[in-house]
Amino acid sequence: MTSPRTAYRENDVRGATSDRLVVLLYDQIILDLVQAAHAIEREDVERRTKMLNHAILVIAHLQSPLDFANGGKVAKDLDHFYNVLRHNLLQVQFYPSLQGIRQQITDVQVLREAWIEVERSKEPEPHLATKAAAAGATSSSPAAGTTHRRVDWEG
């Protein structure tokens, strides 16, 4: 049986734009890092390792499709950010630090917010959406109409 959270997440992913998928991956990194922080507090080395390794895997998924030929400075800056983030998470792995992991959470949250702004900038103008709705147009995207939320990950 699928949990409600898993079902919601799968539905969100199926209809997501590429920008929304990036935001969802940042959400996953933040969740992994929050869980790793809790593991540091409990001195649970196995859980800390698992969560940091998963965050690093997600970073690789974000980094691998970067298009340096067409992405210009943005692709290079993102690549640099991901390399620094990975390095810092490896440091936290070997030298557990709540302060260090909280800084990484903050950095990812800042980038997540930037991607939400990118996503919003691509949304149709409200008056166009109203006209489309009045004309009977519907969206085939299950994610249409979802709201963006900022979550306090400081547990």
C-alpha positions as CSV (number, residue, x, y, z in Angstrom):
1,M,0.0,0.0,0.0
2,T,1.3,3.4,-1.0
3,S,1.5,6.1,1.7
4,P,-0.4,9.3,1.1
5,R,2.9,11.2,1.1
6,T,4.4,9.0,-1.6
7,A,1.2,9.1,-3.7
8,Y,1.2,12.9,-3.5
9,R,4.9,13.2,-4.4
10,E,4.5,10.8,-7.4
11,N,1.5,12.8,-8.6
12,D,3.5,16.0,-8.3
13,V,6.4,14.6,-10.2
14,R,4.3,13.1,-13.1
15,G,2.9,16.5,-14.2
16,A,5.9,18.7,-13.2
17,T,7.8,21.0,-15.5
18,S,11.5,20.7,-15.6
19,D,11.7,23.8,-13.3
20,R,9.3,22.2,-10.8
21,L,11.4,19.0,-10.8
22,V,14.5,21.0,-9.9
23,V,12.5,22.5,-6.9
24,L,11.4,19.0,-5.9
25,L,15.0,17.8,-6.0
26,Y,16.0,20.7,-3.8
27,D,13.2,19.8,-1.4
28,Q,14.6,16.2,-1.2
29,I,18.1,17.5,-0.5
30,I,16.8,19.7,2.3
31,L,14.8,16.8,3.7
32,D,17.9,14.6,3.6
33,L,20.0,17.2,5.3
34,V,17.4,17.8,8.0
35,Q,17.3,14.1,8.7
36,A,21.2,14.0,8.7
37,A,21.2,16.9,11.2
38,H,18.8,14.9,13.5
39,A,21.1,11.9,13.1
40,I,24.1,14.1,14.2
41,E,22.2,15.2,17.3
42,R,21.5,11.5,18.1
43,E,25.0,10.5,17.2
44,D,23.5,8.0,14.7
45,V,26.4,7.6,12.4
46,E,24.6,5.1,10.1
47,R,21.6,7.3,9.5
48,R,23.8,10.4,9.1
49,T,25.8,8.6,6.4
50,K,22.7,7.3,4.6
51,M,21.1,10.7,4.5
52,L,24.2,12.6,3.4
53,N,25.0,10.0,0.7
54,H,21.4,10.3,-0.6
55,A,21.8,14.1,-0.7
56,I,25.0,13.8,-2.6
57,L,23.3,11.4,-5.1
58,V,20.5,13.9,-5.7
59,I,23.1,16.6,-6.2
60,A,24.7,14.4,-8.9
61,H,21.2,14.1,-10.6
62,L,21.0,17.9,-10.6
63,Q,24.5,18.4,-11.9
64,S,24.7,15.7,-14.6
65,P,22.3,17.4,-17.1
66,L,24.0,20.8,-16.9
67,D,24.5,22.1,-20.5
68,F,27.8,24.1,-20.5
69,A,27.6,24.8,-24.3
70,N,24.2,26.5,-24.0
71,G,23.9,27.3,-20.3
72,G,26.8,29.8,-20.2
73,K,27.6,31.4,-16.9
74,V,24.5,29.9,-15.2
75,A,25.5,26.4,-15.9
76,K,29.1,27.1,-14.7
77,D,27.8,28.8,-11.5
78,L,25.5,25.9,-10.8
79,D,28.2,23.4,-11.4
80,H,30.5,25.3,-9.0
81,F,27.7,25.5,-6.4
82,Y,27.1,21.7,-6.6
83,N,30.8,21.0,-6.3
84,V,31.1,23.2,-3.2
85,L,27.9,21.7,-1.7
86,R,29.2,18.1,-2.3
87,H,32.6,19.0,-0.8
88,N,30.9,20.6,2.3
89,L,28.7,17.6,2.8
90,L,31.7,15.3,2.7
91,Q,33.3,17.5,5.3
92,V,30.2,17.1,7.5
93,Q,30.3,13.4,6.9
94,F,33.9,13.2,8.3
95,Y,33.6,16.0,10.8
96,P,29.9,16.1,12.0
97,S,28.8,19.6,12.6
98,L,25.2,20.9,13.1
99,Q,26.4,24.4,12.2
100,G,27.9,23.1,9.0
101,I,24.9,21.2,7.9
102,R,22.5,24.0,8.8
103,Q,24.5,26.3,6.6
104,Q,24.2,23.9,3.7
105,I,20.4,23.7,4.3
106,T,20.3,27.5,4.2
107,D,22.3,27.6,0.9
108,V,20.0,25.0,-0.7
109,Q,16.9,26.9,0.5
110,V,18.2,30.1,-1.1
111,L,18.8,28.4,-4.5
112,R,15.4,26.6,-4.2
113,E,13.7,30.0,-3.8
114,A,15.5,31.3,-6.9
115,W,14.2,28.3,-8.9
116,I,10.7,29.1,-7.6
117,E,11.1,32.6,-9.0
118,V,12.2,31.2,-12.3
119,E,9.2,28.9,-12.3
120,R,6.8,31.8,-11.5
121,S,8.3,33.9,-14.2
122,K,7.3,31.3,-16.7
123,E,3.7,31.1,-15.5
124,P,1.1,32.7,-17.8
125,E,-0.2,36.2,-16.9
126,P,-3.2,36.0,-14.6
127,H,-5.5,37.8,-17.1
128,L,-4.5,35.3,-19.8
129,A,-5.3,32.4,-17.5
130,T,-8.7,33.9,-16.7
131,K,-9.4,34.3,-20.4
132,A,-8.4,30.7,-21.0
133,A,-10.6,29.4,-18.2
134,A,-13.5,31.5,-19.5
135,A,-13.0,29.9,-22.9
136,G,-13.2,26.4,-21.3
137,A,-9.5,25.6,-21.6
138,T,-8.2,23.1,-19.0
139,S,-4.8,22.1,-18.0
140,S,-3.6,18.5,-18.4
141,S,-1.0,19.0,-15.7
142,P,-1.8,17.5,-12.3
143,A,0.5,20.1,-10.8
144,A,-1.5,23.0,-12.2
145,G,-2.8,25.2,-9.5
146,T,-0.3,23.9,-6.9
147,T,1.0,26.5,-4.6
148,H,4.6,27.0,-3.6
149,R,5.4,26.8,0.1
150,R,8.4,27.6,2.2
151,V,9.0,25.1,4.9
152,D,11.0,25.7,8.1
153,W,13.4,22.9,8.1
154,E,15.1,23.8,11.4
155,G,13.2,21.1,13.3
